[in-house]
Amino acid sequence: MKNLRLKSARAAKDLSQADLAALCGVSRQTINAIEKGDYNPTINLCISICKALDKTLDELFWEE
């Protein structure tokens, strides 16, 4: 399932996939795969992404 909330939050911060990846210590391809729903990130990576985007786990990763 695509993570459009992550993509939207990243865009709202005016960050490219590469920018977010650098902040989280992963590759741009990893961020791309998460947004496309092809990769399930570890909880530590989820937390890192949330901190970089000033969001909570629920806001970015909890399925409704």
Protein Blocks (a to p, Z undefined) as FASTA:
>chain_A
ZZfklmmmmmmnopafklmmmmnopafklmmmmmnopaccdfklmmmmmmmnopafklmm
mcZZ
